[in-house]
Amino acid sequence: MTDGPVLVLNAGSSSLKYQLVVPGSGEVRTKGLVERIGEDGSDVADHAAAVEQLRRRLVEDGVDLDAVGLRAVGHRVVHGGPDFSDPVVLTDAVVDQIRDLSPLAPLHNPGAVAGIEAARARLAVPHVAVFDTAFFTTLPAAASTYALPRELAEQHRIRRYGMHGTSHRYVSRAVAALVGRPLEELDQVVLHLGNGCSASAVRGGRAVDTSMGLTPLQGLVMGTRSGDVDPGLHSYLHREAGLSVEEVDDLLNKRSGLKGLSGVNDFRQLQELRAGGDEHAALAFDVYVHRLKHYLGAYLVQLGRLDVLTFTAGVGENNAALRAAVVEGLDGLGLSVDAERNGSPGREARVISPDGSPVTVTVVPTNEELEIARQTVALLETGPAG
């Protein structure tokens, strides 16, 4: 793998995150965020201006993209729909395909396209798209298919796609290295717990189930998203509360989850309220844990056995009380944590279950930018990642 760095870009509708990564060593040369793109009063008019500001910031950080041997630009794209199961070199035709997938991710793909077009026009190196949904294209049909009329689902590309796939792919491989076993031998459950949350069942390095679905709304309780609710809730709220489809969608995506239950979506604040005796925060925590156990149990049955349970992302990596609560009472299934190991702070990947446990419980920090950089270079050097 070449030592030339990869510029990883994550473009949203009004922001552009960037990180200059050396794929082989994992070294981060510099990183940052350009915000308020296109907003009133902002000096960043559009994504083209954001890329120019990014270049100026890199120069201020002592990084000249023309002198560092930039290998490529890797772009995070949330939704690859049914078309993309691997990273792909960006051409005009591919960009048009990603734009065509915008109805599946209206809050994400349009911003990604704008960032891609701006960067391709200004950075004369190969550009590669890495899709959050790609890791979950291996789901068996029974796991990815909704029980809807077949023709309707096919026409409108309705299926379970899953999200956070780049994180789940990186973490599941890092787990194999941590426990010193071949990836192909391991049955894993990975819990990506941040403001957005998702769970995956991974057999031999291939995803066989995941909690998010057509959109990021399905599945676990999240910071502001409800996760699973009765599908009849939309029509019920329309009839009884007079809410439109758009208003219900906004309610479930932006005003539900931990925020809806407790008033806060930051898990640290939730824990402070809970420790102070706030009954709403206590219930929110319990609902959050209940849903996690629901999916953990389902995936254990789907896999047939479990070798490793892993916590990752902001909440999963940093909240010992949450990790302990998820495995509490599951000793009969081989799941437990060592109190001292679980409570010890650290940023490194680590095992937190007792020695000799039937199921190894780990904490593995995710690194989506490094995964994108490595997939980008792998594609350019050897073809699509397996």
N, C-alpha and C positions, 0 to 999 in steps of 0.2 A: 504494500500500500504506500503510495507516494507520500512524502512529507509535506507537500504543498497544502496550505490551509484551504478550507472550504468556508465560504460565507453562507451561513444559514439564516434565512429570512422567514419570518412569520408575519404576514401582512393581514391586518384586519381592516375594517371599513374606515377607522380613524386612527390607526396605530401601525407602527412597523417595528417589530422586535428584530434585533440582529445579534449574531454571535459569530466571531471568527474562530474556527475550531481546527486543530490539527487532528485529522481522523485517527492516525496511528497511535499517538500518545494520549489523546484526549485533552491536550493543552488548550485552554481558552486564551487566545491572544487579546481579545477585547470583546465587550458586549455592551448593548445599550438599547434604548427605546426612543423612537420618535413618536410623539403624541399629538393629538388634536389636529389630525390631518383633515383639511377641508372645513374645519369648524370656524364659526364667526370669531373674528379677532385673532385668529392664528396666523403666524407667518409661514405656515406650511400649507400651501394652497391645495396640493394634490399629492399623489404617490410619487410622481416624478420629482417634485420638490423634496419629498421625504428621502428619496434615494440620494439626492444631491446633499442634503443635510447629513445623512449617514456618512457620505464620503468625507465631508468636512470634519465630522467628529472623529473619524478614523485617523485623519491627518493630525488632528490635535492630540490624539492618543499615541502618535508616533508610528502609525501604520500607513504605509503607502501601498495601496492594492496593486499598483503597477510594478512594485519592487519585491513584494513578498512571495511571488510565485503562486498567485491565487489559482487554485486548481479548478474550482467550479463554484456555482451558487446552487445551494439546495433549498428548495422552497417547501414549507409545510403547507399542505392543502388538506382541509378537513375532510372533504367528501369526494371519493373517487367513483361513487355510484357502482353500477354493474360493469363499467368499462375498464377500470384500472385495478388490477390485483398486484401490481409491482410498481416500483419507481419507474419513471419514464423521462426520457430526454424531452425537453420542452421545445416544440415547434409551433408554428402558427396554427396548424391543424389541431394539435393537442390542447393548446390554449382555448381554442374554440370549443372543444369537447368539455373542458373543465367549466367554461362559461355556461354551456348547455345543462350542466348538472346543478346550476344555482337553485332551481326550485327545491332540491333535496336539502340544501343548506343555505337558505337565503341570507342568513346573518354572517356567513363565513366565506363561501366561495367567491362572491363578487369582490370582496376586499383582496382575496388571494390573487384573483385575476389582475386586478389593478396593480398590485405589487409586482407580479410577474412581468407584466408588460413594461412597467417603468424600469425594472432592473435589467431586463433583456435589452432595452434600448440603450443602456448606459454602461453595462459591464460586459465586455466582449470575451466571455468565457462560456463553456457549456453550462446550461441551466437545467436542473433536474427537479421534478415534482415528486415528493414523497407524501403518500396519502394516509391519513389517520385510519381510514376504513380498510386499508389493504390487508392488514394482518388477519382480518376476520372474513376474508373471502374464502377461507378454507372451512367455514362452518358447514356441517352436513345440511342437506336440504331440510331435514326435519327440524333443525334448530333455526334456520334462516327464513322459513316460510310462515307467513301469517295465514290463518284460516279464512281467507277472503275469496271471492269469485276469481278464478284463475286468470280470466281474460283481463279483468280490471287491474289486478296486481301486475300483470305483465305490461300492460299499456302504460301504466304510471310508475313503473319501476319500484313497486312497493315490496320491500323485504326487510329483514333485520340486517343492518349494515354494521352496527357497532361503531364506537368512537374510541379515542385514546389508544388506537392500535399501535402507534409508534412506541408509546410508553410500555404497553404490555409486551411487545416484541423484545424491546431492550431489556426489560426487567426479567422476563422468563429466561433469557439467555444468561444474564448476569447471575441468576440463581444457580444455574448449573455449574458455573465457575466457582461460586461461593461454596457449594456443598461438595464439589469435587466429583461430580457424577456426569456421565454423558447426557446431554439434553434429550436425546432420543429415548432415554429410559424413564424420564420423569413425568409423573402426572402432577400438575400444579393448579392451584387457584391463586390468582393475582388480584389484589384489591387496590385499585388506584383511587385514593381518597384525597381529593382536594376540594376546591369550591364546586367543581364538577366531579362526579364519582362514577366509577364503573368497575365491574368485576368480570373476570374471564376464567374459563376453564381451558387449560392448555395440556394437551396430551402429546408427548414427544416433540415439543416445540411448535405444534400446530394448534391453533385455536379451534375448539369444538363447541364453545358456547360463550355468550357474552350478554351483559345485562342491558346495554343501550340497544336501541332498535333502529327504526327508520330515521329517527331523530335522536338528539342527545337527551331527550326528555324522559325516555323510558328507563325503568330500573330502580337504582338505589335512591334513597333520599339524599339530596344535595344541598348546597348552600342556599340557593333560591329556587331550585327546581323540585317539583313534587316527587319525581320518580313515578312508580306505578300507581295509578288510580283506576277506578272503574271507568271503562270506556264510555259508559253512559253519562258520565259527569258533565260532558259538554252540553248535551241536550237538556239535562236536568237544570243546569245553571242558566241556560237560555230561557227555559220555560219559567222557572221559579224566581230567578234574579234579574231577568231581562238582559243578560249579558250576550254580546255577539260572539261569534267564533273567535274573532281577533282578540276580544277582551278576555275570554277564557284562556286562550293561548298565552297571553301576556301574564295572566294570573298564575298559571302553572309553571311558567318559565322564570319569571322575575320576582314573584311575590309569595312563593310557596316554600317548600323545603324547610330548612332550619329557620330561615327568616320568618316564614309564615307562622311557624309554631312558637317561636321564642322572641321574635323581634330582631334577632341578629343572625347574620350568616357566617361570621367569622367564628371558627370553632374555639379559638382561644377565649373569645368573649363569652361564648356559650358555657365553657367550663367555669369561668369566673362566676357567672350567674348561677350556675348549678351548685357550685361550692357554697354560694351565699344563701342557698335555700330556695331559689326561684323555682316554683313548681312547673312553670311553662318550659323552662330550660331543661329541667329534669325529664319531663315527658319527651321533649324533642330529642334528647340524647337516647332515651329508651327506644323511641320509634326508629331512629337512625340505626341503632344496634340490632333491633329486631329484623329490619330489612336486610342488613348484612348477613345475619345468621340464616335467614330464609334462602338467600342466594348461595351461601356457602354450603348449606345442606343439599340444595338442589344439584350443585355441581359435583359434590362428593358422590352422589348417586349416579350422575351422568358419567363420571369418570370410572366409577366402580372401585376406586381406591384413591388415596391421596398421599403423595410423598412430601410435598412442600406447600405451605400456605405463606404468602408473602404480602406484606403491607408496603405501599409506596405512595409517593406524592405528599403534599404538604401535611395533611392530617395524618395519613398513614405512617409517615416517617417520624413525626414529632410528638404524637400523642400516645403516651404509654397507657393511660387509663382506658382509652378507646380500644387499644389492642387487647388489653386484659379482659375487657368486657365482652369482646367478640368471641373469645375462646372459653369464657367462663361456663362451667357446667358441661363442657364437651370432652372431658377426660376419657369418657367411655368410647369416644371416637378417635382417641389418640392425640387430641389437641390440647396443649397447655403451654403456658409461658413461665419461664423462671423469673420471679419477681425482680431479682437484682439485675439480671441481664436486660429485662424489658425496661426497667427504669433508668438504666445507664444512658446518659446522653451521648450522642455521637453522630457523625455524618457519614460514617463508612457503612458498607454492607455488613450485616452481622446476623448471627443466629441468636434468637431470644428464647428458644425452647430449651428444656432441660436436656442434658446428655442422655442419649438412649431413647428419646421420645419416638413413638411410632411415626408421627408426622413432625417434620422439621418446620418450625415457624421462623420466618426471617423478616428483616427489615432491609430493603434494598432501595437506596435513592435512585430515582429515575433520572434519565438524561436524554431527553428527546432530541436535543440539538446534536449531541454526539451521534445518536442513532441515525439522524437524517444525514449528517456529514458522511458517516461510514457507508450508508446505503447509496449515497450519491457517488462516491468514489468506486464502490463495488460495481455499480451499474456501468460506469464509464470504462472500468478496467476489464470486467469479466462478464458483463451482462446482468440481467435481473437477479436480485437477491433471492435466495431460496428460503 
